[in-house]
Amino acid sequence: MHEKNGIVYSDNPEPMLTVLEIKHMYSGVYMVKFSNDQIRLFDSTILKGEVFEPLSRPEIYENPMLKYGIVTWNNGQIDCSPEYMYKNSYEYNKSEIVVA
């Protein structure tokens, strides 16, 4: 039994999702490998707000780092949860990727 958002479930909780690998592809778009073995594309330009403004600079968005399975930028001053990245990413199909 587990509780999530105030609701009690009788089955086992889902395992925590983490990022295993991240690779910058182009202009803030990343290829992300998650702990569920899925590889997906995440576009960081959807991240809005003052805290994410530095991601508009190439020297920041081109250099993501992993810290305990969480993607960070700017020496850890910016981060994004693996769950958010997964939910807001797209299936990666290498044959469909076109880089201008």
N, C-alpha and C positions, 0 to 999 in steps of 0.2 A: 504494500500500500504506500502511496505517496501523495503529496499535496502540491498543487501547482495553481497559482492565481486564486487561492482560496477554495479550490475544488479538490476533494479527496478522490483519488483513483485507486482501484484495487490491483492494477497490474504494476509491473516494474517501471521505474522512471526511464526516460530516454537517456542514453549516455550523453555526456557533455560533448558538444561539438567544439573542435579546435581546428586551427589552421596548421597544416604540416609544412606547406611550401607556398611561397608567393613569388611571382615573377612579373615585373612591370613589362607590359607589352607596348603600349603607346598612349600618350596624352592622358595619363591617369587611369588607364584600363589595365587590369591585372588578371593574370591566370592564377587561380587559387586552388590548391589541393587541400581538401578538408579531411578530417579524421574518419569520415564515412566513406573514404576512397573516391569521392566524386571530385572531378576537376571542373571548375566553373569560371566564368568571366564576371568580374566585378568592376563597375565603372564608378570611380570615386567622386566624379563630378556631381553625383546625387547628394553628397554629404554637404549640408548647408549649415550656416551659422558661423559666428565669429571664430569659434575654436577651429573650424576647418578651413578658414581663409588661407593659411599658409600652403594648403594643398594646391593652390593655383600656380605655385612656383615650381618649375621643373626640378630645381635642386632638392626640393622636398618630395614631390610625388614620384620622382624616379628612384628614390631610395627607401623603400619600405623595409622594415625589420620585423622579425618575429620575437615576441617575448612571452614565454609560457603559453604558446599557441594562439596568441592574440597579435594582430597586425598593428604595428606602431609606425609613426613617422616623426620626424623632427626631434630625434633623440628621446623618444617616448612621451613627448608633450601632446601628441595626438594619437588616439587609438580608435579602433572600431571593433565591436564585438563580432565573433565568428558567426553567431546566429543571425545578426543583421546582414552581414555580408552574404551569407548563404541565401537568406530569404529574398535579397535584392540582387541576386546574380542570375546569370544565364548559363544554360548548358554549354559546355565547351565542345565545339566540333571543329577540329583543326582544318578540315577541308573547306569550311565556310569563312575562315578568317582572311580578310583582305587588309593589308597595311598599305596606305598611300605613301 
